[in-house]
Amino acid sequence: MLRPRITPCLLIKNKGLVKTVNFKDPKYVGDPINAVRIFNEKEVDELIVLDIDATQQGREPDYVMIERLAAECRMPLCYGGGVRTINQAMRIFALGVEKIAISTIAIERPEFVAELAERVGRQSVVVVLDVKRTARGYHIFMHNSTKTTDLDLVEFSQRMQGLGAGEIVVNSIDHDGVMKGYDLPLIRLIRQSISVPLTALGGAGKLEHIGSLIREFGIIGAAAGSLFVFKGIYRAVLINYPVPADKDTLVSENLLPTLNPQ
């Protein structure tokens, strides 16, 4: 049975686990390996790890770190950051990673999506769209929201799907780290435009926000960073995730039978 996926997203900077607000002011919150070990015990659905420095600094992925993460991880692992060639991607897959998330290279060289999907299958290719609302509507940004593009969000999402992306992650820059809920209009816009699996990221501050997402969109990926590394209004660092019974209740109470599965 298809189910919504509830996925922690870990941001890596200078080999440490950090959390941002609106893609700015990264706060160090701990060792990513320790976080993975805790998430193992909590039986998370899958894990997204994004190295937020690699592409902006023009460096290769940190293969040593990725190997350590993959060796510890007992759930499906998606890695993103610094991947620009097929050889880099294949090296990462060989380390035990199930999915690779790409962003800048998909914008700069869209055919890379098709090349990677042909090599590994579209189920392992994830395209991340970092999106911010401007006076002219939603726009896709690159390099940690420091560079904008003139791409049409809907058209580009559809192009990524057509080229072989097996999943789209829509990451709201405006909602990142704010913990006041997902950008539902943004998610609705993308959801109505594509048929491949969609994951929403940016804004979740409590489980009720995930419930609202599932209630409106049904089978969808609900990813979150702050929700699973902070606790309380003072944002004390605490790696957390709902226990299986609570997660099942969250899904069952919000997954309406009238919604079509994705």
Salt bridges, closest charged atoms under 4 A:
GLU41 OE2 - ARG74 NH2 3.30
ASP45 OD1 - LYS247 NZ 2.74
GLU46 OE2 - ARG5 NH1 2.74
GLU46 OE1 - LYS99 NZ 3.37
ASP51 OD2 - ARG59 NH2 2.97
ASP53 OD1 - LYS13 NZ 3.10
ASP62 OD2 - LYS15 NZ 2.43
GLU72 OE2 - ARG37 NH2 3.04
GLU108 OE1 - ARG84 NH2 2.64
GLU111 OE2 - ARG109 NH1 4.00
GLU115 OE2 - ARG109 NH1 3.16
GLU167 OE2 - ARG5 NH1 3.42
GLU167 OE1 - LYS99 NZ 2.81
ASP176 OD1 - LYS19 NZ 2.98
ASP183 OD2 - HIS175 NE2 3.85
GLU216 OE2 - ARG188 NE 2.58
ASP248 OD1 - ARG3 NH2 3.12
